[in-house]
Amino acid sequence: CWLVEDYVVVQECARCSSFQAKSMSECRATGFVEKVTCANSKREDFKRCRSAAMEARGFWRFVGTMMCVAAVFAALVVWRQRALDRRALEKVRKQIESI
């Protein structure tokens, strides 16, 4: 009913119990549900939701992954720059020896 009607949240977003996770399809997607009451039909229903803690955990996991990737590429850039510097130095050394 909450898809087509206005609703009021009766119970805030909370983690599903093990029984709810097995029996309710709403729990399968995110693992969190909130209890709502539809305005017109006065029917109580469950609606899947996203937990703030789950969102924060996902955000920090993303940030950590990006930091690791950035560190790897920074190390790769430093290594490449040193290799190019060695090549340039070797080239200059050979030019000086040929004089």
N, C-alpha and C positions, 0 to 999 in steps of 0.2 A: 504494500500500500504506500510505502514511503517514496516510491518512484513517481506516482501520479498525484499524491496529495501533499499538503503541508504536514509537517510532523514536529513533535516536541520530543527532545531527548530526555528519557526517563533515567537511564543509567549511562554514565560516561563510558568512553572507550576502555575496554578491559580485555585482558588476555582470556582466551577460551579455556575452559577446563578440558581435561582429557575426554570426558564424555561428550561435551559439546563439539570438540574437534572431530570426533568420529561421527556424530549424528547430524550436525548442521552443515549445510553446504556453505553458509556464510563464513564459517571459520576456516575453511580450507585455503582461501586466497591469501589472507594476511595473518590469520591466527588471532585476530582481535575483532570483537563485536561491540556494538552499543545497542541498548534497548530503546526503542522509540515508540511513541503513541501517535497514530495518525489522527489528524484534526477532524476530518469529516466522518470517518467510519468508527472512530474511537477504538480501533483495533491495535493491540500491542504486537510489535514485530521486532525482529533483530535485523540490524544493518551492519554490514562489514565496515570496518574503519581502519585507519592507520594510527598506530601509536606514536606519540612524540618521541618516546625512547627508541623505538625501532627506526624512526626517521633519523634521529641523531646518530645512532650506531651506523647506519648506512652511509651517512654523510662523512663521519670520521674515518670509516673504512675507505671511502673514495679518496679522501684527503691523504691518508697514509699511503695508499697505492700510488697516487700521483707524486708524492714526495719521493718514494722509492724509485719510480721511473725517472724523475728529474735527476736524482743523484746518479743513477746509472748513466744517463746521457751526459751529465756534466763530467763524469770520469772519462767517458769515451771521448769527449771533446778535448780534454786535457791530454789524454794519451795521443790523440791524432795530432794535436798542435806540437807536442814534443817530437813526434816522428817527423813532421814537416820541417821543424827547426833543425833537426839532425841532418836531414837531407840537404837543406840550404847551406848549413855549415860545411858539410862534406864537399858540396859543389864549389864553395868559395875556397876551401882548402886546396882542392885540385887545381883551380884557376891560378892560385898563388904559386903552387909548386911548378906549374908549367911555364912560369915567367923566367 
